[in-house]
Amino acid sequence: MFGKRLSKVSHLPRYREVANVLIKHGFGFVFDRFTLIKLNYRQIKTQQQVNLRSPYVARHLREAFEELGPAFVKLGQLLSVRPDLLTEPYVEEFEKLQDAVPPFPYEQVLELCREEGLIIDELFASFEPEPIAAASMGQVHEAYLKTGEHVVVKVQRPNIEEQVKTDLEIMMELAKLLEKRTRWGRLYKVSEIVAELSEAI
């Protein structure tokens, strides 16, 4: 059950998703510590024994960010250039987010176009299904217009705008809670980091 500190009811489903992913990767104790979600005793005890300085734990946090989507990937990218905030294992893992963002399937590209009333076969003479680049917010495909002109097409990730907006609001709530509850949060002004992330996106 989530605590009373969560201000927006509309965010509860996403909070649950974030909590479930972090719990799966061994970070459930964070939610328990700040009374955001209650875990069973055995799960809390097991996860509290994690060595947070371990490269293994850093890898799991990077994988969790990848699973949680674009806003968290962007956060990891931002933190990868902040060795003043994180130890070396985390910086090294988050650096991988600069290059290793997996693309979303071509079927989703087609579906996104259809939702906008666009038919790829009608717009292009050819359209390369495999993207030439993928980033946290979208990916790029090569294509040829029917005139023969070579173009690149940027496709935004599905449901990106609403999800990113929700995730940024959740991050800001958690950042303010960290500043209120921890010396580390106040020292490094984590809400300002989230604000910087919002501007970057």
C-alpha positions as CSV (number, residue, x, y, z in Angstrom):
1,M,0.0,0.0,0.0
2,F,1.3,3.5,-0.9
3,G,1.7,6.2,1.7
4,K,-0.1,9.5,2.0
5,R,2.9,11.4,0.6
6,L,1.9,10.6,-3.0
7,S,0.0,13.7,-4.0
8,K,-1.7,12.7,-7.3
9,V,-4.0,9.8,-7.5
10,S,-3.5,9.7,-11.2
11,H,0.1,8.8,-10.6
12,L,-0.5,5.8,-8.5
13,P,-0.5,3.2,-11.4
14,R,2.9,4.5,-12.5
15,Y,4.2,4.6,-9.0
16,R,3.3,0.9,-8.7
17,E,5.1,0.2,-12.0
18,V,8.2,2.0,-10.8
19,A,8.1,0.3,-7.5
20,N,7.7,-3.1,-9.0
21,V,10.6,-2.7,-11.4
22,L,12.9,-1.4,-8.6
23,I,11.8,-4.2,-6.3
24,K,12.5,-6.7,-9.0
25,H,16.1,-5.3,-9.4
26,G,16.7,-5.3,-5.6
27,F,15.8,-1.7,-4.6
28,G,12.6,-2.2,-2.8
29,F,14.1,-1.1,0.5
30,V,14.2,2.4,-0.9
31,F,10.4,2.5,-1.0
32,D,10.1,1.0,2.4
33,R,12.6,3.4,4.0
34,F,10.5,6.4,2.8
35,T,7.2,4.7,3.6
36,L,6.1,4.8,0.0
37,I,5.2,1.2,-0.2
38,K,5.0,-1.6,2.3
39,L,6.9,-4.8,1.5
40,N,6.9,-8.1,3.3
41,Y,9.6,-8.5,6.0
42,R,11.6,-11.2,4.2
43,Q,11.8,-9.1,1.0
44,I,12.9,-6.0,2.9
45,K,15.5,-7.9,4.9
46,T,17.0,-9.5,1.8
47,Q,17.2,-6.2,-0.2
48,Q,18.6,-4.2,2.7
49,Q,21.7,-6.5,2.7
50,V,22.6,-5.2,-0.8
51,N,26.1,-3.6,-1.0
52,L,25.2,-0.3,-2.8
53,R,28.8,0.2,-3.9
54,S,28.9,-3.1,-5.8
55,P,29.2,-3.0,-9.6
56,Y,26.6,-5.7,-9.7
57,V,24.1,-3.4,-7.9
58,A,25.0,-0.5,-10.3
59,R,24.3,-2.8,-13.3
60,H,20.9,-3.6,-11.9
61,L,20.0,0.0,-11.4
62,R,21.0,0.8,-15.0
63,E,18.8,-2.1,-16.2
64,A,15.9,-0.9,-14.1
65,F,16.2,2.6,-15.7
66,E,16.2,1.0,-19.1
67,E,13.1,-0.9,-18.2
68,L,11.3,2.1,-16.8
69,G,11.6,4.1,-20.0
70,P,12.8,7.4,-21.6
71,A,12.7,9.7,-18.6
72,F,14.7,7.3,-16.4
73,V,17.1,6.7,-19.3
74,K,17.6,10.4,-19.6
75,L,18.2,10.7,-15.8
76,G,20.8,8.0,-16.0
77,Q,22.5,9.8,-18.9
78,L,22.5,13.0,-16.9
79,L,24.0,11.2,-13.8
80,S,26.7,9.6,-15.9
81,V,28.5,12.9,-16.1
82,R,28.2,13.6,-12.4
83,P,31.0,11.7,-10.6
84,D,30.6,14.2,-7.8
85,L,27.2,12.5,-7.1
86,L,27.9,8.8,-7.8
87,T,30.7,6.3,-7.3
88,E,32.6,4.9,-10.3
89,P,30.5,1.7,-10.8
90,Y,27.3,3.8,-11.3
91,V,29.0,6.3,-13.6
92,E,30.4,3.5,-15.7
93,E,27.0,1.7,-15.9
94,F,25.1,4.9,-16.7
95,E,27.6,5.8,-19.4
96,K,26.2,2.7,-21.3
97,L,22.8,4.5,-21.5
98,Q,24.5,7.1,-23.8
99,D,24.8,4.5,-26.5
100,A,22.8,1.4,-25.7
101,V,19.1,2.4,-25.9
102,P,17.2,-0.5,-27.6
103,P,14.9,0.5,-30.5
104,F,11.2,-0.3,-30.4
105,P,9.7,-2.7,-33.0
106,Y,8.9,-1.7,-36.5
107,E,5.3,-2.9,-35.9
108,Q,5.0,0.0,-33.4
109,V,6.3,2.4,-36.0
110,L,3.6,1.3,-38.4
111,E,0.9,1.6,-35.6
112,L,2.0,5.1,-34.6
113,C,1.8,6.2,-38.3
114,R,-1.7,4.7,-38.6
115,E,-2.8,6.5,-35.5
116,E,-1.8,9.8,-37.2
117,G,-3.6,8.8,-40.4
118,L,-0.3,8.1,-42.3
119,I,0.4,5.1,-44.4
120,I,4.1,4.5,-44.9
121,D,3.7,2.8,-48.3
122,E,1.8,5.8,-49.6
123,L,4.3,8.3,-48.3
124,F,7.6,6.6,-49.2
125,A,9.0,4.6,-52.1
126,S,10.9,2.7,-49.5
127,F,11.3,2.8,-45.7
128,E,14.0,1.0,-43.8
129,P,12.4,-1.1,-41.0
130,E,15.7,-1.1,-38.9
131,P,16.5,2.2,-37.4
132,I,19.9,3.8,-38.0
133,A,19.8,5.3,-34.5
134,A,17.8,4.9,-31.3
135,A,17.6,7.3,-28.4
136,S,15.6,7.5,-25.2
137,M,12.9,9.7,-26.8
138,G,12.7,8.1,-30.3
139,Q,14.6,6.6,-33.2
140,V,15.6,7.5,-36.8
141,H,14.8,5.5,-40.0
142,E,16.2,6.0,-43.5
143,A,13.6,6.3,-46.3
144,Y,13.2,7.4,-49.9
145,L,10.4,9.6,-51.1
146,K,8.6,8.7,-54.3
147,T,10.6,11.5,-55.9
148,G,13.7,9.6,-55.2
149,E,14.9,12.0,-52.5
150,H,16.7,10.3,-49.6
151,V,15.4,11.4,-46.2
152,V,15.7,10.4,-42.5
153,V,12.5,10.1,-40.5
154,K,12.4,10.7,-36.7
155,V,9.7,8.6,-34.9
156,Q,8.8,9.4,-31.3
157,R,8.5,6.5,-28.9
158,P,4.9,5.4,-28.2
159,N,2.9,7.4,-25.5
160,I,6.1,9.3,-24.8
161,E,4.7,12.7,-23.8
162,E,2.3,11.7,-21.1
163,Q,4.6,9.1,-19.6
164,V,7.6,11.5,-19.5
165,K,5.4,14.2,-17.9
166,T,4.2,11.7,-15.3
167,D,7.7,10.4,-14.6
168,L,9.2,13.8,-14.2
169,E,6.5,14.8,-11.7
170,I,7.1,11.5,-9.8
171,M,10.9,12.2,-9.8
172,M,10.3,15.7,-8.4
173,E,8.1,14.4,-5.6
174,L,10.7,11.8,-4.7
175,A,13.6,14.4,-5.0
176,K,11.8,16.7,-2.6
177,L,11.2,13.8,-0.2
178,L,14.9,12.9,-0.3
179,E,15.8,16.5,0.4
180,K,13.5,16.5,3.4
181,R,14.5,13.2,4.8
182,T,18.2,12.9,4.0
183,R,21.4,14.9,4.4
184,W,22.6,13.6,1.0
185,G,19.5,14.9,-0.7
186,R,19.9,18.4,0.8
187,L,23.7,18.5,0.1
188,Y,23.3,17.7,-3.6
189,K,20.0,19.5,-4.1
190,V,18.4,16.5,-6.0
191,S,15.3,18.5,-6.9
192,E,17.6,20.8,-9.0
193,I,18.9,17.7,-10.8
194,V,15.3,16.8,-11.7
195,A,14.6,20.3,-12.8
196,E,17.7,20.2,-15.0
197,L,16.5,16.9,-16.5
198,S,13.1,18.5,-17.2
199,E,14.7,21.3,-19.2
200,A,16.9,18.8,-21.1
201,I,13.9,16.8,-22.2
